[in-house]
């Protein structure tokens, strides 16, 4: 029996060092981390020196704000104290010395030095993160531009493909608040000059503590971030727990107007005549779910043939019915399996994002805010974004997708910043319904269309900030309920 090599797998290294697997792979590619011991193509083992290396890199980045190129030099020399002196850390941290020695360079030179496309430099500049000077028709980038571009490049590489825009947006937040911080600091400096009448003394005070400033900012940011994340959970639970049902069923009076009972009777008779015909069974199951009779849909599921149960359409309708019946544990497991089997289709993604947010509400007391909560939120809104971007199989499915997205977004706390998108989703849903009604839908679809329209109007009325729109929606809702 072969003995297992001594060491740890990457998952354990990630846990012990507090570094993500993606970042570890990035450091390996960049040569900052010693190669692990490979036992096969997909098997590698790390030791304690890797843990120490990662902790050192993390300290140099978060406490000293050193760029990766400098950290690599420090690690390559193997003498942290001596290397720090040789590199003149005051210049690296505060732009003294190194900044004055740096000759402004062109965009092409900056691109070559950082080994990135010029288009990325354009992105950084358009975001307001680079401040080049203009010499005739040529832009030139100074020392701070070089350092900032290098940091953003490293952050994007660590974040991985697809996260480039998110990284830039985060740095824009830092830049916006840094302006206010520096204004306050400069104001404080001049107030001391005026108070004490000694510019040299005030300048000494301003310089004092520079070596600890970076560490304080890192610790303070971490503390504030944790406090904000901790506050999300009760706020989210409070906003999503209310007396409103998730979606309303089609009212009886409106159902009679739209001849829904007759349509249901015909679909039921067709299925009972040939219960093994999957198409008829699926049509009845979908109709029950679409008009909001989720209890009947769940009951019908138990009577369906195995062939009908295997269809994506039937499984999708059953998952929605479980959600509407508030059988959340079953719905979570069911929609997760459906997503694995059928792929990331728009309505399935909308269901998945919805059940993830409902899971937060149901289990909010059990979730660890800084990890599980943020994971659920990220996955949920990622699923919603995918549902919006991907084309649905038909216009009615698209309307149902938009209804789900709008309903959920308007139920979340304001600080998550998705209320405007929720209103857009519901308005787009109503546009889809209007187009479908103009096209002369089948009699069996009048009930489902009426229910989607009623719910979109109702929740848009509750969520709109426009008084005129609210009054118009109130009138429309009264008509739809009669």
TINU-949379 format. One line per 8 residues: number of its first residue (from 1); for each residue x, y, z of C-alpha. Coordinates in pm, 1 decimal. Layout:
N
NUM> X/Y/Z ~ ...
//
This chain:
482
1> 0.0/0.0/0.0 ~ 148.5/334.4/-107.9 ~ 208.5/584.5/170.8 ~ 71.5/934.6/137.8 ~ 343.3/1199.3/89.1 ~ 402.2/1428.3/382.5 ~ 246.6/1768.2/346.1 ~ -89.6/1927.8/286.1
9> -321.5/1972.2/-9.8 ~ -407.0/2317.1/-143.3 ~ -740.2/2328.1/43.7 ~ -563.1/2295.2/378.4 ~ -294.4/2544.4/273.5 ~ -568.8/2790.5/179.1 ~ -739.8/2748.8/515.5 ~ -423.7/2778.6/725.0
17> -278.8/3074.6/539.8 ~ -605.2/3263.1/488.8 ~ -538.5/3280.5/115.3 ~ -780.2/3169.6/-157.2 ~ -689.6/2885.1/-390.6 ~ -705.2/3122.1/-689.2 ~ -453.8/3358.5/-527.3 ~ -219.8/3068.3/-443.1
25> -222.8/2957.1/-807.8 ~ -158.3/3318.5/-913.8 ~ 142.8/3348.4/-679.5 ~ 279.8/3020.8/-815.3 ~ 252.1/3147.6/-1173.6 ~ 421.2/3476.8/-1079.7 ~ 709.1/3303.0/-901.6 ~ 632.1/3443.0/-556.4
33> 565.4/3100.7/-405.8 ~ 792.9/2798.2/-408.5 ~ 664.9/2515.1/-627.9 ~ 489.5/2232.7/-438.1 ~ 590.2/1868.5/-448.6 ~ 403.5/1706.8/-741.8 ~ 309.3/1339.2/-712.0 ~ 100.7/1333.4/-1029.5
41> -38.1/1571.4/-1287.0 ~ -326.7/1680.0/-1062.7 ~ -178.0/1608.9/-720.6 ~ 52.0/1844.1/-529.6 ~ 157.4/1873.2/-166.2 ~ 268.1/2181.7/27.8 ~ 458.9/2218.7/356.0 ~ 499.4/2466.9/641.1
49> 731.5/2689.5/440.5 ~ 446.3/2759.1/199.6 ~ 225.2/2865.8/490.5 ~ 494.4/3104.8/614.2 ~ 557.2/3241.5/264.8 ~ 188.8/3316.3/213.3 ~ 154.8/3482.1/553.8 ~ 458.4/3698.6/478.4
57> 321.9/3801.1/138.6 ~ -11.3/3885.9/297.5 ~ 158.0/4098.0/566.8 ~ 370.3/4286.4/314.7 ~ 62.5/4358.5/102.2 ~ -190.5/4449.3/373.0 ~ 39.5/4619.4/625.8 ~ 305.8/4775.5/404.2
65> 112.2/4805.5/76.4 ~ 411.9/4680.2/-120.4 ~ 350.3/4591.5/-486.2 ~ 406.2/4229.5/-587.1 ~ 718.3/4316.7/-787.7 ~ 881.7/4452.8/-471.7 ~ 761.8/4159.7/-260.8 ~ 912.9/3918.1/-513.7
73> 1246.6/4094.3/-482.4 ~ 1228.1/4080.6/-103.9 ~ 1148.3/3708.2/-110.8 ~ 1415.5/3632.0/-372.6 ~ 1685.4/3800.0/-161.9 ~ 1571.0/3615.2/147.8 ~ 1668.0/3897.4/383.2 ~ 1362.6/4102.0/461.8
81> 1529.0/4364.2/682.1 ~ 1823.3/4426.1/451.3 ~ 1602.3/4426.1/141.2 ~ 1365.4/4675.3/298.3 ~ 1650.1/4915.9/360.3 ~ 1792.6/4867.3/13.2 ~ 1457.4/4928.2/-150.5 ~ 1395.5/5249.5/45.4
89> 1048.6/5160.2/165.8 ~ 966.7/5522.7/230.4 ~ 991.5/5574.6/-142.8 ~ 777.9/5269.5/-222.1 ~ 510.7/5360.5/31.2 ~ 496.3/5736.5/3.6 ~ 641.9/5821.1/-336.3 ~ 944.8/5999.0/-190.1
97> 1274.5/5948.7/-370.4 ~ 1148.8/5693.5/-621.1 ~ 879.4/5936.0/-737.2 ~ 1126.9/6214.8/-801.1 ~ 1360.2/5978.4/-987.2 ~ 1085.9/5843.0/-1212.1 ~ 1071.7/5995.9/-1557.6 ~ 712.6/6021.6/-1693.9
105> 653.7/5759.0/-1961.8 ~ 416.8/5715.0/-2255.3 ~ 121.4/5479.0/-2264.2 ~ 316.1/5235.2/-2482.9 ~ 605.2/5237.3/-2235.4 ~ 368.5/5186.0/-1941.1 ~ 203.3/4898.9/-2127.6 ~ 540.2/4735.3/-2196.6
113> 667.6/4780.8/-1841.4 ~ 357.0/4625.8/-1683.7 ~ 308.2/4368.0/-1961.7 ~ -57.7/4456.9/-2013.3 ~ -255.2/4572.6/-2317.4 ~ -290.0/4944.5/-2372.6 ~ -668.6/4892.8/-2366.6 ~ -643.6/4810.5/-1995.9
121> -457.1/5133.4/-1931.6 ~ -739.7/5312.3/-2112.9 ~ -989.8/5138.1/-1882.5 ~ -798.5/5247.7/-1571.3 ~ -777.6/5602.9/-1700.5 ~ -1145.8/5618.6/-1799.4 ~ -1231.8/5508.8/-1444.7 ~ -1039.3/5807.8/-1307.4
129> -768.4/5592.2/-1147.5 ~ -478.8/5722.9/-1359.1 ~ -394.7/6094.0/-1389.2 ~ -156.3/6138.3/-1684.8 ~ -19.6/6474.4/-1794.0 ~ -64.7/6602.0/-2147.7 ~ 240.1/6706.2/-2349.8 ~ 108.6/6815.6/-2686.8
137> -69.3/6510.9/-2826.8 ~ 115.2/6269.5/-2598.9 ~ 1.0/6157.7/-2254.9 ~ 267.7/6076.0/-1999.0 ~ 227.2/5871.4/-1685.2 ~ 408.1/5952.8/-1364.6 ~ 528.7/5743.5/-1072.0 ~ 190.4/5722.7/-899.1
145> 25.0/5614.7/-1225.8 ~ 280.9/5336.0/-1259.8 ~ 221.7/5216.9/-903.5 ~ -158.7/5238.6/-928.9 ~ -171.0/5059.0/-1264.8 ~ 53.6/4785.5/-1125.9 ~ -168.9/4737.0/-821.2 ~ -488.8/4721.9/-1028.7
153> -325.7/4477.3/-1270.4 ~ -225.7/4248.3/-982.9 ~ -570.8/4272.8/-825.3 ~ -739.5/4178.3/-1153.9 ~ -510.3/3880.3/-1200.3 ~ -581.6/3759.9/-848.7 ~ -957.5/3805.0/-893.5 ~ -953.8/3596.8/-1212.2
161> -1121.9/3617.5/-1549.7 ~ -1456.4/3796.3/-1556.7 ~ -1390.6/4008.6/-1246.6 ~ -1193.6/4290.3/-1415.2 ~ -1480.2/4542.3/-1405.5 ~ -1562.2/4460.0/-1041.8 ~ -1200.8/4526.4/-939.9 ~ -1201.0/4865.5/-1113.0
169> -1530.9/4959.9/-948.1 ~ -1388.2/4876.8/-605.3 ~ -1080.6/5092.7/-666.9 ~ -1308.1/5376.2/-777.3 ~ -1475.1/5355.9/-435.9 ~ -1133.8/5378.8/-266.8 ~ -1035.3/5673.9/-485.3 ~ -1358.3/5859.8/-410.7
177> -1318.6/5825.0/-35.2 ~ -942.6/5885.7/-43.9 ~ -1006.1/6237.3/-173.5 ~ -1218.5/6314.0/132.7 ~ -963.8/6153.7/367.4 ~ -673.7/6354.8/225.4 ~ -874.5/6677.8/235.5 ~ -936.8/6622.3/606.3
185> -572.9/6536.9/668.8 ~ -446.7/6847.9/487.4 ~ -705.6/7062.7/666.6 ~ -583.6/6924.1/998.8 ~ -223.8/6998.8/900.2 ~ -293.2/7364.2/823.5 ~ -502.5/7405.2/1136.6 ~ -196.9/7296.8/1337.6
193> 21.2/7543.1/1147.2 ~ -218.7/7824.3/1231.4 ~ -256.0/7713.0/1592.9 ~ 109.3/7654.2/1674.1 ~ 268.8/7896.5/1428.8 ~ 544.4/7643.8/1362.2 ~ 528.5/7490.6/1010.0 ~ 827.8/7264.4/1078.0
201> 663.2/7119.0/1388.3 ~ 336.9/7061.8/1199.4 ~ 525.1/6895.5/914.1 ~ 701.8/6666.7/1159.2 ~ 364.9/6572.0/1304.0 ~ 230.5/6499.2/955.9 ~ 530.3/6278.5/878.1 ~ 509.4/6102.2/1210.9
209> 350.9/5759.9/1207.5 ~ 382.9/5708.8/832.0 ~ 516.3/5357.9/876.5 ~ 208.8/5258.0/1077.9 ~ -47.2/5442.7/863.8 ~ -78.9/5158.5/612.3 ~ -130.4/4903.3/887.2 ~ -396.2/5116.4/1053.7
217> -586.4/5166.7/728.0 ~ -581.4/4790.3/660.9 ~ -702.7/4700.8/1011.9 ~ -964.7/4977.5/1017.3 ~ -1097.8/4878.4/674.2 ~ -1122.2/4514.0/780.7 ~ -1309.3/4606.8/1096.8 ~ -1552.9/4836.5/914.6
225> -1612.1/4580.2/642.1 ~ -1691.2/4312.6/899.3 ~ -1933.6/4546.3/1079.4 ~ -2113.3/4634.0/755.7 ~ -2140.8/4268.8/652.8 ~ -2267.2/4172.7/998.8 ~ -2540.0/4437.5/962.9 ~ -2662.9/4298.9/630.9
233> -2811.5/3980.6/775.2 ~ -3077.1/4122.6/1012.0 ~ -3158.1/4396.7/759.0 ~ -3211.3/4142.7/483.8 ~ -3419.7/3920.5/711.4 ~ -3634.1/4216.0/817.4 ~ -3697.0/4331.7/461.0 ~ -3787.0/3991.3/321.7
241> -4014.9/3890.9/608.3 ~ -4347.8/4064.6/563.7 ~ -4716.7/3993.2/528.3 ~ -4710.9/3987.2/147.9 ~ -4719.6/3641.9/-13.7 ~ -4433.4/3575.3/-249.9 ~ -4672.4/3583.6/-546.7 ~ -5051.0/3604.3/-549.6
249> -5266.8/3337.7/-716.8 ~ -5518.6/3441.4/-980.9 ~ -5827.8/3577.5/-793.8 ~ -6145.0/3373.8/-839.3 ~ -6341.3/3666.7/-982.0 ~ -6072.3/3738.6/-1237.8 ~ -6034.5/3366.8/-1314.8 ~ -6404.3/3344.5/-1401.4
257> -6377.3/3648.7/-1629.0 ~ -6089.2/3486.6/-1816.6 ~ -6265.8/3146.7/-1837.4 ~ -5981.4/2987.6/-1641.8 ~ -6202.0/2719.0/-1477.7 ~ -6309.3/2602.8/-1824.3 ~ -5949.1/2593.1/-1948.2 ~ -5845.7/2394.6/-1640.5
265> -6132.0/2148.2/-1686.8 ~ -6032.2/2083.0/-2048.9 ~ -5666.4/2025.9/-1959.0 ~ -5768.1/1793.7/-1673.5 ~ -6001.7/1594.3/-1897.1 ~ -5732.8/1558.5/-2164.1 ~ -5484.1/1427.3/-1908.4 ~ -5731.7/1189.0/-1742.2
273> -5820.2/1045.5/-2083.6 ~ -5453.6/958.5/-2150.4 ~ -5255.0/994.4/-1826.4 ~ -4943.0/838.9/-1979.4 ~ -4912.1/1105.9/-2247.1 ~ -4639.3/1325.0/-2102.0 ~ -4732.2/1632.0/-2302.2 ~ -5085.0/1642.7/-2155.9
281> -4961.2/1588.6/-1802.2 ~ -4702.1/1862.1/-1832.8 ~ -4957.5/2106.4/-1977.3 ~ -5188.4/2056.0/-1678.7 ~ -4905.8/2082.2/-1424.9 ~ -4779.2/2403.3/-1582.2 ~ -5125.8/2556.2/-1592.4 ~ -5188.1/2488.7/-1223.3
289> -4853.4/2642.1/-1130.8 ~ -4892.1/2939.8/-1362.9 ~ -5230.9/3042.9/-1219.5 ~ -5092.5/3006.2/-865.6 ~ -5269.9/2688.2/-753.3 ~ -4943.2/2546.4/-621.2 ~ -5111.5/2303.2/-379.0 ~ -5293.5/2133.3/-667.5
297> -4971.4/2127.7/-871.1 ~ -4778.5/1955.7/-591.3 ~ -5058.3/1701.8/-548.4 ~ -5070.4/1634.0/-923.9 ~ -4695.3/1568.0/-932.1 ~ -4749.3/1247.8/-735.8 ~ -4985.1/1117.7/-1006.0 ~ -4765.5/1192.8/-1307.7
305> -4607.7/918.2/-1513.6 ~ -4228.5/868.6/-1489.2 ~ -4192.7/995.0/-1846.2 ~ -4369.6/1322.4/-1762.1 ~ -4159.6/1369.9/-1449.8 ~ -3841.8/1343.4/-1653.4 ~ -3918.7/1650.5/-1864.5 ~ -3746.8/1976.4/-1776.0
313> -4075.3/2166.0/-1810.8 ~ -4249.2/1948.3/-1551.1 ~ -3955.4/1958.9/-1310.1 ~ -3936.4/2336.1/-1347.7 ~ -4308.5/2378.0/-1272.5 ~ -4283.7/2148.0/-971.2 ~ -3986.1/2344.6/-834.7 ~ -4182.1/2668.3/-866.3
321> -4482.7/2507.5/-695.4 ~ -4265.5/2393.7/-401.5 ~ -4133.8/2748.0/-367.2 ~ -4484.7/2898.1/-373.5 ~ -4596.7/2644.5/-113.5 ~ -4307.3/2766.0/106.0 ~ -4157.6/2418.6/123.8 ~ -3818.7/2584.8/109.5
329> -3590.7/2297.2/207.6 ~ -3743.3/2073.7/-59.8 ~ -3743.4/2356.5/-311.9 ~ -3375.0/2432.7/-248.8 ~ -3266.6/2072.0/-303.3 ~ -3499.2/2028.3/-601.7 ~ -3397.2/2345.7/-785.7 ~ -3031.1/2274.3/-719.9
337> -3064.4/1928.8/-882.4 ~ -3268.2/2075.0/-1168.3 ~ -2998.1/2335.1/-1230.5 ~ -2727.6/2067.3/-1231.2 ~ -2922.9/1848.2/-1474.1 ~ -3083.7/2101.3/-1708.6 ~ -2816.9/2370.5/-1705.4 ~ -2840.2/2742.1/-1642.3
345> -3162.7/2824.4/-1828.5 ~ -3315.4/3169.1/-1757.2 ~ -3619.3/3063.6/-1553.0 ~ -3422.0/2800.2/-1363.5 ~ -3160.1/3064.5/-1281.9 ~ -3435.3/3299.3/-1162.2 ~ -3571.8/3022.7/-937.7 ~ -3221.6/2944.3/-810.6
353> -3144.2/3304.8/-717.1 ~ -3483.3/3335.1/-549.0 ~ -3445.3/3024.6/-335.6 ~ -3094.9/3132.9/-231.7 ~ -3231.9/3462.0/-97.8 ~ -3522.4/3283.8/69.8 ~ -3267.0/3047.1/225.3 ~ -3100.3/3351.6/383.2
361> -3433.6/3455.6/531.2 ~ -3516.8/3106.9/656.1 ~ -3173.8/3032.9/804.2 ~ -3053.5/3384.0/885.8 ~ -2970.7/3302.1/1248.2 ~ -2742.9/3016.2/1141.1 ~ -2542.1/3195.6/873.9 ~ -2193.8/3329.3/938.8
369> -2218.0/3683.6/799.3 ~ -1873.6/3736.7/649.9 ~ -1861.2/3409.6/454.7 ~ -2186.4/3218.9/408.0 ~ -2406.3/3527.3/379.0 ~ -2187.6/3696.6/120.1 ~ -2158.5/3368.5/-69.3 ~ -2537.8/3330.1/-88.3
377> -2583.2/3693.3/-195.9 ~ -2314.0/3666.7/-461.9 ~ -2455.4/3343.4/-603.0 ~ -2812.1/3475.5/-598.0 ~ -2746.1/3799.2/-782.4 ~ -2508.8/3621.3/-1019.5 ~ -2796.0/3388.2/-1111.7 ~ -3030.3/3685.3/-1160.8
385> -2779.8/3854.2/-1390.1 ~ -2752.4/3536.5/-1598.1 ~ -3131.4/3505.4/-1616.2 ~ -3156.0/3861.0/-1751.8 ~ -2886.7/3816.0/-2015.9 ~ -2983.9/3478.3/-2159.5 ~ -3276.3/3452.8/-2407.1 ~ -3579.8/3262.9/-2275.9
393> -3746.3/2985.9/-2477.0 ~ -4058.2/3198.3/-2537.6 ~ -4212.4/3537.5/-2451.1 ~ -4426.2/3403.4/-2165.5 ~ -4124.4/3243.7/-1998.6 ~ -3942.9/3574.5/-2036.8 ~ -4230.9/3753.1/-1862.8 ~ -4223.1/3502.2/-1575.3
401> -3845.6/3545.3/-1541.5 ~ -3881.9/3922.4/-1519.5 ~ -4165.0/3892.8/-1266.3 ~ -3951.7/3676.3/-1036.7 ~ -3648.8/3904.2/-1065.6 ~ -3847.6/4222.3/-1008.1 ~ -4040.5/4079.6/-714.4 ~ -3727.0/3960.5/-536.0
409> -3516.4/4270.0/-604.6 ~ -3784.2/4498.6/-461.4 ~ -3806.3/4279.6/-149.2 ~ -3436.4/4324.5/-63.8 ~ -3297.5/4604.6/155.2 ~ -3243.7/4939.6/-14.7 ~ -2868.3/4939.2/54.4 ~ -2814.6/4641.5/-177.2
417> -2883.7/4882.2/-461.9 ~ -3110.2/4661.3/-676.2 ~ -3446.0/4839.0/-636.0 ~ -3407.3/5036.0/-959.5 ~ -3329.1/4714.7/-1144.3 ~ -3633.4/4549.2/-985.8 ~ -3859.3/4825.7/-1113.5 ~ -3706.8/4792.6/-1461.9
425> -3769.6/4417.3/-1453.3 ~ -4137.3/4456.7/-1363.2 ~ -4194.7/4724.0/-1628.4 ~ -4029.3/4498.3/-1887.0 ~ -4252.0/4212.3/-1767.9 ~ -4563.2/4424.0/-1829.3 ~ -4435.2/4515.0/-2176.6 ~ -4399.6/4143.9/-2257.0
433> -4753.4/4073.9/-2134.0 ~ -4894.8/4360.1/-2342.7 ~ -4729.9/4220.8/-2656.3 ~ -4857.1/3869.6/-2582.6 ~ -5214.4/3990.8/-2530.3 ~ -5203.5/4180.6/-2858.1 ~ -5101.8/3863.0/-3037.5 ~ -5426.5/3684.8/-2944.7
441> -5313.0/3410.0/-2703.8 ~ -5483.2/3071.1/-2669.7 ~ -5778.3/3060.0/-2430.2 ~ -5579.2/2838.6/-2190.8 ~ -5313.7/3112.7/-2156.0 ~ -5550.1/3392.4/-2053.2 ~ -5544.0/3288.4/-1686.5 ~ -5164.4/3255.8/-1660.0
449> -5118.0/3586.9/-1840.8 ~ -5368.9/3755.6/-1610.2 ~ -5190.2/3630.8/-1298.5 ~ -4845.3/3743.6/-1413.4 ~ -4982.7/4084.9/-1507.4 ~ -5163.5/4126.4/-1174.5 ~ -4852.8/4042.8/-972.5 ~ -4627.1/4267.1/-1179.9
457> -4866.7/4560.9/-1141.0 ~ -4913.2/4501.0/-766.7 ~ -4545.3/4478.8/-673.6 ~ -4443.3/4759.7/-907.4 ~ -4708.0/4978.9/-739.8 ~ -4558.1/4897.8/-399.7 ~ -4205.4/4966.4/-520.8 ~ -4238.8/5273.9/-740.2
465> -4125.2/5617.8/-622.2 ~ -4329.8/5796.1/-889.6 ~ -4662.7/5923.7/-753.2 ~ -4823.7/5946.8/-1098.4 ~ -4718.2/5593.4/-1187.9 ~ -4845.1/5467.1/-853.4 ~ -5192.9/5610.6/-911.6 ~ -5208.4/5461.6/-1260.8
473> -5103.3/5122.9/-1126.4 ~ -5363.5/5138.5/-848.9 ~ -5639.4/5183.6/-1105.5 ~ -5500.5/4908.6/-1322.4 ~ -5476.8/4668.8/-1027.7 ~ -5839.7/4726.8/-934.1 ~ -5942.1/4635.0/-1289.5 ~ -5723.8/4323.7/-1290.0
481> -5872.2/4196.4/-964.8 ~ -6234.7/4229.0/-1081.5
//
